[in-house]
Amino acid sequence: MPKTKRSLKHSRIRTLDGDDDQSRHAGAGRAKTERRKALKILFCASECYPFAKSGGLADVAYALPKALAKKEDVTLMLPWYRFMDLGGLDLKLSFKTRIELGEKGYEVAYREGSFEKIRVVFVKTPPLYESRTLYDEPQNDLRFALFSKAIADFVQKERFDILHLNDWHTALAALWVKERPLDLKVVFTIHNLAFQGIFPAGRLEKLGIDRRYFDMEWLEYYGQINFMKAGIAFCDALTTVSPTYAREILTPEFGCGLEGYLQKYRHKLSGILNGIDTRTFDPRKDPLIACSMKRKIVTFKACNKRVFLKQKTDLPLFVYIGRLTEQKGIDLLLSLAEKLAGSPLIFAFLGEGDETMQKALRQIAGGAPNLLCNLGYDEKRARQMYAAADFLVMPSRFEPCGLNQMIAMRYAAVPVVHRTGGLADTVHTKSGRCGRGIVFEKMSKEALWEAIEAALGLYRHKERLEKIRAFDMACDFSFEKPAKAYLRLYARLRA
């Protein structure tokens, strides 16, 4: 473990944030030249809020293109899912085509509309996207190979300067684009390396992948096909969603079997911290919470806590909001159930995931009146919990970026986190850095319990608590800084 930490500290990975002096000076020089033409950017993802969402990727695909579009010409491309709620979005047929994958052809329709001033193109390929789930499908390899091929065909038909791909679902597009003589730079962002898109080698022909790429230098991974490797190998720039995660994935502890492969391409790897959509997550105007922020934080918290709990209480409210999986550390919290039940606090859980974890959570909450269980995910409920909470607990084993801690701080809930990935980049224990909270180093139930006890101690010191809350609420976690960092990256690629 110490070796891993030293390697993280000394890893030479680019950190692209909004305060790069060298980039600022270069930008100042460019400003003196003629006004340039806007970059044409195609941003592709498998999900996007509010159309389809399973995790943080959907939030990024919603907020980042909006921020980029303030300066550039952005098109967002998504698969069309049968279950999507388009909310009255008027879609028009752009064109139809036939895409060949292996020996089979598929009819594909590109439908487009305007959403929040961004051009959105949906790739409709029935019957592959007729199901009611995003990813739990036996033909996932075919679904996203076809989506990737549709992306590659689209950029051949319409000129773009930048193709920005996200996660394994779009990774094959990088390979197919590089096979064509296009003046196009490809950016590939890894949101979570744990999900790589790994499929049997026998599917190569059906997916339309040339067998010459089934080599350990390209897509082969222990005798199987690895979609993620295509994005890593064939992109011009590789990014992750936080600087710390960019360093972590080069180590065996966090590399998910690809640490050696990533070391080979580390020269094009950089970490750009995600943000949140601060217009959506605005405690002053949020229609989903009971009491909006007016003047005093303490009044805001007391009102929302009273409504959420349906009673007035002086006890601190801790919340866990997220997937019920080992990655998120929910098992550590469950192992502390007896201590939590006997402590002067209320702990509310919201999430879904592993059935074993769900069953354990039901049993624990059933025997302790101060432990509240909300299975399933509901955005309104989540927002109410952020507004009511005194503390948000995120004991993740690894966290590429994490958005919940930023949302929590926006709503004056102090984060209690494990130092890893984006949590290490956004939550700090010392003053002077934006984002204050309680951080534990070792991934153990003992360390987590010490952090919860520290939170209980902080709750008793009201004046200090209010200062931290006010400090956190003033932090800028918008997508403005990430957008600037990506725009500098795009400009460097096009230079």
C-alpha positions as CSV (number, residue, x, y, z in Angstrom):
1,M,0.0,0.0,0.0
2,P,2.8,2.6,0.8
3,K,4.3,1.8,-2.6
4,T,1.0,2.5,-4.3
5,K,0.7,5.9,-2.5
6,R,4.3,6.9,-3.4
7,S,3.6,6.0,-7.0
8,L,0.5,8.1,-7.1
9,K,2.3,11.1,-5.7
10,H,5.1,11.0,-8.2
11,S,3.1,9.9,-11.3
12,R,3.5,12.5,-14.0
13,I,-0.1,12.8,-15.1
14,R,-1.4,16.0,-16.5
15,T,-3.9,17.9,-14.4
16,L,-6.1,20.1,-16.5
17,D,-8.1,22.5,-14.4
18,G,-9.3,26.0,-14.7
19,D,-6.2,27.7,-13.4
20,D,-3.4,26.7,-15.6
21,D,-1.0,29.7,-15.9
22,Q,0.8,28.6,-19.0
23,S,-2.5,28.0,-20.8
24,R,-3.8,31.4,-19.7
25,H,-0.8,33.2,-21.2
26,A,-1.1,31.2,-24.4
27,G,-4.8,32.1,-24.5
28,A,-4.0,35.8,-24.0
29,G,-1.7,35.6,-27.0
30,R,-4.3,34.0,-29.1
31,A,-6.9,36.6,-28.2
32,K,-4.9,39.2,-30.1
33,T,-5.3,37.2,-33.3
34,E,-8.5,37.2,-35.4
35,R,-11.6,35.7,-33.9
36,R,-11.5,32.0,-34.7
37,K,-14.3,29.8,-36.0
38,A,-16.1,27.8,-33.4
39,L,-15.0,24.2,-32.9
40,K,-17.5,21.6,-34.0
41,I,-17.6,19.0,-31.3
42,L,-19.6,15.7,-31.3
43,F,-20.1,14.5,-27.7
44,C,-21.2,10.8,-27.5
45,A,-22.5,8.9,-24.5
46,S,-24.7,5.9,-23.7
47,E,-26.9,7.9,-21.4
48,C,-27.9,11.5,-20.6
49,Y,-30.2,13.1,-18.0
50,P,-33.1,13.5,-18.3
51,F,-33.6,11.0,-21.2
52,A,-31.9,7.9,-19.7
53,K,-29.9,7.6,-16.5
54,S,-28.2,4.9,-14.4
55,G,-25.3,6.9,-12.9
56,G,-23.0,9.9,-13.0
57,L,-22.3,9.6,-16.7
58,A,-25.8,10.8,-17.5
59,D,-25.3,13.9,-15.4
60,V,-21.9,14.7,-17.1
61,A,-23.4,14.1,-20.5
62,Y,-26.1,16.6,-19.6
63,A,-24.0,19.4,-18.0
64,L,-20.7,19.3,-19.8
65,P,-22.0,19.8,-23.4
66,K,-24.1,22.7,-22.1
67,A,-21.0,24.4,-20.7
68,L,-19.0,23.7,-23.8
69,A,-21.8,25.1,-26.0
70,K,-21.3,28.5,-24.5
71,K,-18.2,28.9,-26.7
72,E,-18.3,26.1,-29.3
73,D,-20.7,24.3,-31.7
74,V,-21.7,21.1,-29.8
75,T,-23.8,18.2,-30.9
76,L,-24.8,15.5,-28.4
77,M,-25.3,11.9,-29.7
78,L,-27.1,9.2,-27.8
79,P,-28.7,5.8,-28.5
80,W,-32.5,5.9,-28.7
81,Y,-34.1,3.8,-26.0
82,R,-37.7,2.6,-26.1
83,F,-38.3,3.6,-22.5
84,M,-37.0,7.2,-22.8
85,D,-39.2,10.1,-21.7
86,L,-38.4,12.8,-24.3
87,G,-40.5,15.3,-22.5
88,G,-42.2,16.7,-25.6
89,L,-38.9,17.1,-27.5
90,D,-39.6,17.5,-31.1
91,L,-37.5,15.1,-33.1
92,K,-37.1,15.2,-36.9
93,L,-35.6,12.6,-39.1
94,S,-32.2,13.7,-40.2
95,F,-31.4,10.7,-42.4
96,K,-31.6,6.9,-42.6
97,T,-28.8,4.5,-43.5
98,R,-27.9,0.8,-43.4
99,I,-24.9,-0.2,-41.3
100,E,-23.1,-3.4,-41.9
101,L,-21.7,-5.3,-38.9
102,G,-20.1,-8.6,-40.0
103,E,-22.4,-10.4,-42.4
104,K,-25.5,-8.6,-41.2
105,G,-27.0,-5.2,-42.0
106,Y,-29.0,-3.0,-39.7
107,E,-31.4,-0.1,-40.5
108,V,-30.4,3.0,-38.6
109,A,-32.3,6.3,-38.3
110,Y,-30.7,9.5,-37.1
111,R,-33.3,11.7,-35.4
112,E,-32.5,15.1,-34.1
113,G,-33.9,18.0,-32.1
114,S,-32.9,20.9,-29.9
115,F,-32.6,20.5,-26.1
116,E,-31.6,23.4,-23.9
117,K,-30.0,25.1,-27.0
118,I,-27.9,22.0,-27.9
119,R,-28.4,19.9,-31.0
120,V,-29.2,16.3,-29.9
121,V,-29.0,13.4,-32.3
122,F,-30.6,10.0,-31.3
123,V,-29.4,6.9,-33.1
124,K,-32.4,4.6,-33.5
125,T,-31.6,1.0,-34.3
126,P,-34.6,-1.2,-33.5
127,P,-34.9,-3.9,-32.4
128,L,-31.7,-3.7,-30.4
129,Y,-32.8,-0.9,-28.2
130,E,-36.4,-2.0,-27.7
131,S,-35.9,-3.3,-24.1
132,R,-36.7,-1.4,-20.9
133,T,-33.2,-1.4,-19.5
134,L,-30.0,0.5,-20.3
135,Y,-27.3,-2.2,-19.9
136,D,-28.8,-5.5,-18.6
137,E,-29.0,-7.0,-22.0
138,P,-27.6,-10.2,-23.5
139,Q,-26.6,-8.4,-26.7
140,N,-24.8,-5.4,-25.2
141,D,-21.8,-6.0,-27.3
142,L,-23.9,-5.8,-30.5
143,R,-25.9,-2.8,-29.3
144,F,-22.9,-0.7,-28.5
145,A,-20.8,-1.9,-31.4
146,L,-23.6,-0.7,-33.6
147,F,-23.8,2.6,-31.8
148,S,-20.1,3.1,-32.2
149,K,-20.3,2.3,-35.9
150,A,-23.1,4.8,-36.2
151,I,-20.9,7.4,-34.6
152,A,-18.1,6.6,-37.0
153,D,-20.4,6.8,-40.1
154,F,-21.9,10.1,-38.8
155,V,-18.5,11.9,-38.6
156,Q,-17.7,10.8,-42.1
157,K,-21.0,12.3,-43.3
158,E,-20.7,15.5,-41.3
159,R,-17.4,17.3,-40.6
160,F,-16.4,17.7,-36.9
161,D,-13.2,18.9,-35.3
162,I,-13.4,16.9,-32.1
163,L,-15.1,13.6,-31.3
164,H,-15.5,13.2,-27.6
165,L,-16.3,9.6,-26.6
166,N,-17.3,8.4,-23.1
167,D,-16.7,4.9,-21.6
168,W,-16.6,1.5,-23.3
169,H,-20.0,1.9,-24.9
170,T,-18.5,4.3,-27.5
171,A,-14.9,3.1,-27.5
172,L,-15.0,1.1,-30.8
173,A,-15.8,4.4,-32.6
174,A,-12.2,5.5,-31.9
175,L,-10.9,2.4,-33.8
176,W,-13.3,2.8,-36.8
177,V,-12.7,6.6,-37.1
178,K,-8.9,6.1,-37.2
179,E,-9.4,3.6,-40.1
180,R,-10.7,6.5,-42.2
181,P,-8.9,9.6,-43.6
182,L,-10.6,12.1,-41.4
183,D,-9.2,15.4,-40.1
184,L,-10.7,14.7,-36.7
185,K,-9.2,14.4,-33.2
186,V,-10.6,11.9,-30.7
187,V,-10.9,12.4,-27.0
188,F,-11.8,9.3,-24.9
189,T,-12.9,9.8,-21.2
190,I,-12.9,6.9,-18.7
191,H,-15.6,7.4,-16.2
192,N,-15.2,4.1,-14.4
193,L,-12.5,1.6,-15.4
194,A,-14.3,-1.2,-13.5
195,F,-16.7,-1.5,-16.5
196,Q,-14.7,-2.3,-19.6
197,G,-17.1,-4.0,-22.0
198,I,-15.5,-7.5,-22.1
199,F,-17.1,-10.1,-24.4
200,P,-16.2,-13.5,-25.9
201,A,-13.7,-13.7,-28.8
202,G,-16.2,-15.7,-30.8
203,R,-18.2,-12.5,-31.3
204,L,-15.5,-10.7,-33.4
205,E,-17.1,-11.4,-36.8
206,K,-20.6,-10.6,-35.7
207,L,-19.4,-7.2,-34.3
208,G,-17.7,-6.3,-37.5
209,I,-14.2,-6.1,-35.9
210,D,-11.3,-6.9,-38.1
211,R,-9.5,-10.0,-36.7
212,R,-6.1,-8.2,-36.9
213,Y,-7.2,-6.1,-34.0
214,F,-7.6,-9.2,-31.8
215,D,-4.1,-8.8,-30.4
216,M,-2.9,-7.9,-26.9
217,E,-1.6,-4.6,-28.4
218,W,-5.2,-3.7,-29.3
219,L,-8.5,-5.4,-28.2
220,E,-7.5,-8.8,-26.9
221,Y,-7.8,-9.3,-23.1
222,Y,-7.1,-12.7,-21.7
223,G,-8.7,-14.4,-24.7
224,Q,-11.6,-12.0,-24.8
225,I,-12.6,-8.7,-26.6
226,N,-12.1,-5.6,-24.5
227,F,-14.0,-2.5,-25.9
228,M,-12.3,-0.1,-23.4
229,K,-8.9,-0.9,-24.9
230,A,-10.0,0.4,-28.3
231,G,-10.8,3.8,-26.8
232,I,-7.5,3.9,-24.9
233,A,-5.4,2.8,-27.9
234,F,-7.0,4.8,-30.7
235,C,-7.8,8.1,-29.1
236,D,-5.6,11.2,-29.4
237,A,-6.2,12.3,-25.8
238,L,-7.2,10.1,-22.9
239,T,-8.9,11.6,-19.8
240,T,-10.4,10.5,-16.5
241,V,-12.9,12.4,-14.4
242,S,-10.4,13.5,-11.6
243,P,-6.7,14.1,-11.3
244,T,-6.3,11.5,-8.4
245,Y,-8.1,8.8,-10.4
246,A,-5.9,9.4,-13.4
247,R,-2.9,8.5,-11.1
248,E,-4.7,5.7,-9.4
249,I,-5.6,3.7,-12.5
250,L,-1.9,3.3,-13.3
251,T,-1.5,1.1,-10.2
252,P,-2.5,-2.5,-9.6
253,E,-4.9,-1.5,-6.8
254,F,-7.1,0.6,-9.1
255,G,-6.1,-0.4,-12.6
256,C,-8.7,-3.2,-12.9
257,G,-6.2,-5.3,-14.9
258,L,-5.3,-2.5,-17.4
259,E,-2.7,-0.7,-15.3
260,G,0.1,-2.0,-17.6
261,Y,-1.8,-1.1,-20.7
262,L,-2.5,2.4,-19.4
263,Q,1.2,2.9,-18.5
264,K,1.9,2.5,-22.2
265,Y,-0.4,5.4,-23.0
266,R,0.2,7.6,-20.0
267,H,1.7,10.3,-22.2
268,K,-1.8,11.2,-23.4
269,L,-3.5,10.7,-20.1
270,S,-4.8,13.6,-18.0
271,G,-7.3,14.1,-15.2
272,I,-10.1,16.7,-15.4
273,L,-12.3,17.0,-12.4
274,N,-16.0,16.8,-13.1
275,G,-18.5,19.3,-11.9
276,I,-22.3,19.4,-11.3
277,D,-25.0,21.4,-12.9
278,T,-25.4,24.2,-10.4
279,R,-28.7,25.4,-11.9
280,T,-30.3,22.0,-11.3
281,F,-28.7,21.7,-7.8
282,D,-29.6,25.1,-6.5
283,P,-31.0,25.2,-2.9
284,R,-32.3,28.7,-3.5
285,K,-34.7,27.6,-6.3
286,D,-34.9,23.8,-6.1
287,P,-38.6,22.9,-6.6
288,L,-38.1,19.4,-5.2
289,I,-37.2,20.4,-1.6
290,A,-39.6,21.6,1.1
291,C,-37.8,24.8,2.1
292,S,-35.6,26.8,-0.1
293,M,-32.4,28.6,1.1
294,K,-33.2,32.2,2.0
295,R,-30.8,33.7,4.5
296,K,-29.7,31.4,7.4
297,I,-28.3,28.0,6.7
298,V,-29.4,26.8,10.2
299,T,-33.0,27.7,9.4
300,F,-32.8,26.0,5.9
301,K,-31.5,22.8,7.5
302,A,-34.0,22.8,10.4
303,C,-37.0,23.2,8.1
304,N,-35.9,20.5,5.6
305,K,-35.0,18.1,8.4
306,R,-38.3,18.6,10.1
307,V,-40.2,17.9,6.9
308,F,-38.1,14.9,5.8
309,L,-38.3,13.2,9.2
310,K,-41.9,14.4,9.9
311,Q,-40.8,15.5,13.4
312,K,-38.6,18.0,15.0
313,T,-35.3,16.7,16.4
314,D,-32.0,18.0,17.7
315,L,-30.1,14.9,16.6
316,P,-27.7,15.1,13.6
317,L,-29.0,13.5,10.4
318,F,-26.5,11.4,8.4
319,V,-27.4,10.1,5.0
320,Y,-26.1,7.6,2.5
321,I,-27.3,8.1,-1.1
322,G,-26.0,5.8,-3.8
323,R,-25.7,2.3,-5.1
324,L,-25.7,-0.5,-2.6
325,T,-22.5,-2.2,-3.7
326,E,-19.1,-3.0,-2.2
327,Q,-17.5,-0.4,-4.4
328,K,-19.5,2.3,-2.5
329,G,-18.5,0.8,0.9
330,I,-22.1,0.1,2.0
331,D,-20.8,-3.1,3.6
332,L,-18.7,-1.1,6.0
333,L,-21.7,0.9,7.1
334,L,-23.8,-2.2,7.6
335,S,-21.0,-3.7,9.8
336,L,-21.4,-0.6,12.0
337,A,-25.2,-1.0,12.3
338,E,-25.2,-1.9,16.1
339,K,-23.0,1.2,16.9
340,L,-25.1,3.4,14.7
341,A,-28.3,2.2,16.3
342,G,-27.0,3.0,19.8
343,S,-25.6,6.4,18.9
344,P,-27.3,9.9,19.2
345,L,-28.0,10.2,15.5
346,I,-30.4,9.4,12.7
347,F,-29.1,7.6,9.7
348,A,-31.1,7.5,6.4
349,F,-30.2,5.3,3.5
350,L,-31.3,5.7,-0.1
351,G,-30.3,3.4,-3.0
352,E,-30.6,0.1,-4.8
353,G,-28.1,-2.5,-5.9
354,D,-26.9,-5.8,-4.6
355,E,-29.8,-7.9,-3.3
356,T,-27.8,-9.2,-0.3
357,M,-27.0,-5.6,0.7
358,Q,-30.7,-4.6,0.3
359,K,-31.9,-7.5,2.4
360,A,-29.3,-6.7,5.2
361,L,-30.3,-3.0,5.1
362,R,-34.0,-3.9,5.5
363,Q,-33.3,-6.1,8.5
364,I,-31.1,-3.5,10.2
365,A,-33.5,-0.7,9.7
366,G,-36.4,-2.8,10.9
367,G,-34.8,-3.3,14.3
368,A,-33.6,0.3,14.9
369,P,-36.0,3.3,14.9
370,N,-33.1,5.7,14.2
371,L,-32.0,3.9,11.0
372,L,-34.2,4.6,8.0
373,C,-34.2,2.5,4.8
374,N,-35.4,3.8,1.4
375,L,-34.8,1.2,-1.3
376,G,-34.9,2.2,-4.9
377,Y,-33.8,5.5,-6.3
378,D,-36.0,8.6,-6.4
379,E,-34.5,12.0,-7.5
380,K,-37.0,14.0,-5.4
381,R,-36.3,11.9,-2.3
382,A,-32.6,12.2,-2.9
383,R,-32.8,16.0,-3.2
384,Q,-34.9,16.2,0.1
385,M,-32.2,14.2,1.8
386,Y,-29.4,16.4,0.7
387,A,-31.3,19.4,2.0
388,A,-32.2,17.8,5.3
389,A,-28.8,16.1,6.0
390,D,-26.2,17.4,8.4
391,F,-23.7,14.9,7.0
392,L,-23.4,12.8,3.8
393,V,-21.3,9.6,4.2
394,M,-19.4,8.2,1.2
395,P,-17.1,5.4,2.3
396,S,-16.2,4.3,-1.3
397,R,-13.4,1.9,-1.9
398,F,-12.7,3.7,-5.2
399,E,-14.5,6.7,-6.6
400,P,-13.4,8.0,-10.1
401,C,-15.0,11.4,-9.4
402,G,-18.2,11.3,-7.4
403,L,-20.9,13.9,-7.7
404,N,-22.8,13.3,-4.5
405,Q,-20.2,15.0,-2.3
406,M,-20.4,18.2,-4.5
407,I,-24.2,18.2,-4.4
408,A,-24.1,17.7,-0.6
409,M,-21.9,20.7,-0.1
410,R,-24.1,22.7,-2.3
411,Y,-27.0,21.9,0.1
412,A,-24.8,22.5,3.2
413,A,-24.4,18.8,4.1
414,V,-20.8,18.2,5.3
415,P,-19.2,15.2,3.5
416,V,-17.6,12.3,5.4
417,V,-15.5,10.5,2.8
418,H,-12.7,7.9,2.2
419,R,-9.7,9.6,0.6
420,T,-9.8,8.2,-2.9
421,G,-10.2,9.4,-6.5
422,G,-12.4,12.4,-6.9
423,L,-13.3,12.4,-3.2
424,A,-9.6,13.2,-2.5
425,D,-9.8,16.1,-5.0
426,T,-12.9,17.7,-3.7
427,V,-13.1,17.1,0.1
428,H,-10.3,18.5,2.3
429,T,-9.6,18.8,6.0
430,K,-7.6,22.0,6.0
431,S,-8.9,25.5,5.4
432,G,-7.9,27.4,2.3
433,R,-9.0,24.7,-0.2
434,C,-12.5,24.7,-1.4
435,G,-14.5,21.8,-0.1
436,R,-14.3,21.1,3.7
437,G,-15.3,17.8,5.3
438,I,-14.2,14.8,7.3
439,V,-11.8,12.4,5.5
440,F,-10.6,9.0,6.6
441,E,-7.5,7.3,5.1
442,K,-7.8,3.6,5.8
443,M,-10.6,1.6,4.3
444,S,-11.8,-0.1,7.5
445,K,-14.8,0.0,9.7
446,E,-12.7,1.3,12.5
447,A,-11.5,4.3,10.4
448,L,-15.1,5.0,9.2
449,W,-16.4,4.9,12.8
450,E,-13.7,7.4,13.9
451,A,-14.9,9.7,11.0
452,I,-18.5,9.4,12.1
453,E,-17.5,10.2,15.7
454,A,-15.6,13.2,14.4
455,A,-18.8,14.3,12.7
456,L,-20.7,14.0,15.9
457,G,-18.1,16.1,17.6
458,L,-18.4,18.7,14.9
459,Y,-22.1,18.8,15.2
460,R,-21.8,19.8,18.9
461,H,-19.6,22.8,17.9
462,K,-22.3,24.8,16.1
463,E,-20.2,27.8,15.3
464,R,-17.5,25.8,13.6
465,L,-20.1,23.7,11.8
466,E,-21.8,26.8,10.4
467,K,-18.5,28.1,9.1
468,I,-17.8,24.9,7.3
469,R,-21.3,24.8,5.8
470,A,-21.1,28.4,4.6
471,F,-17.6,27.7,3.1
472,D,-18.8,24.6,1.3
473,M,-21.8,26.3,-0.1
474,A,-19.7,29.1,-1.6
475,C,-17.4,26.6,-3.5
476,D,-17.7,26.6,-7.3
477,F,-18.4,23.1,-8.4
478,S,-20.0,24.1,-11.7
479,F,-18.9,22.7,-15.0
480,E,-17.3,26.0,-16.0
481,K,-13.8,25.0,-14.9
482,P,-14.0,21.5,-16.4
483,A,-15.3,23.0,-19.7
484,K,-12.4,25.4,-19.8
485,A,-10.0,22.5,-19.2
486,Y,-11.5,20.5,-22.0
487,L,-11.5,23.4,-24.4
488,R,-7.8,23.9,-23.8
489,L,-7.3,20.2,-24.5
490,Y,-9.3,20.4,-27.7
491,A,-7.3,23.5,-28.8
492,R,-4.0,21.7,-28.1
493,L,-5.1,18.8,-30.2
494,R,-6.1,21.0,-33.1
495,A,-3.0,23.2,-32.9
